Amino acid sequence: MSPVAVQELVLAVAVSGTVALMAWRAGSLSRSGAAAALILGTVCLTAGRAWGGFLVLWFIAASLASKVGQRAKEAATGDVVAKGGRRDALQVLANGGVYAATALVAVVRPEFEAVAAALGAAALVAAGADTLATETGTLAKGRPWSLRTGGVVPTGSSGAVSVPGSAGMVLASVGFALSAHWVGLLPASAVASVTLAGIAGAVVDTIVGAWWQARRWCPSCERETEQHRHRCGTTTIPYRGVSWLGNDAVNLLCTVAGAAVMGALLRSGGS
Ligand SMILES: [Zn+2]
């Protein structure tokens, strides 16, 4: 490694480590989540400042969105959602893994950087759109309905849709795609297609969440939940959906779908 490369790597570790440590102290990441963020952040910063900058911006926006009205949201969803506000390593990888993979492609094969950046940005925009949809939908008053049954469901349920949640999803896609351009990761001409791909990924997340995501049942409370151990202390039993298709797998699928739709748009655009 050249001295410049070593310097860049040390800087990447220092910046990622600082962000991960701050996020852990602020309660946004668990210990394993902070370790995963350190590795992911280092990979992305090695690809360049634009790659690292977009990841950091994304992460700050997603963490802030989770923090806003956290108590009210936990009260509304504490019965249902599998994990709380602290993101663990699996959650970090589910959201940022595809983006880090495209950053690695940009490092190893710089001639593919433009395509890798478009695919990676679409993956992260999809994850951000899904996160913001959940956060705005949960914070807003009024009950969401299930995409599958059309019936009203508890706030925080996977596959649930609401008007504020959908508005949050679209606005977040626009905002995240614009910020990817702002940090220099995307040309202005790619912002519209990355926005569309991000929305598509979040829609796939909702559809898979509604039809196939694993649901569990608490026999004591006689309530549906995504928790393995319900907050009452009872171990829950598989109830419906694909048992291994948990929230992290669905989130990963959301980012893969965002990148795949972006790939299709690039091909149809001939670029
Ligand atoms: Zn229970």
Residues whose N, C-alpha, C, O or C-beta is under 5 A from the ligand:
A	BS01	ZN	C218 S220 C221 H230 C232 T234
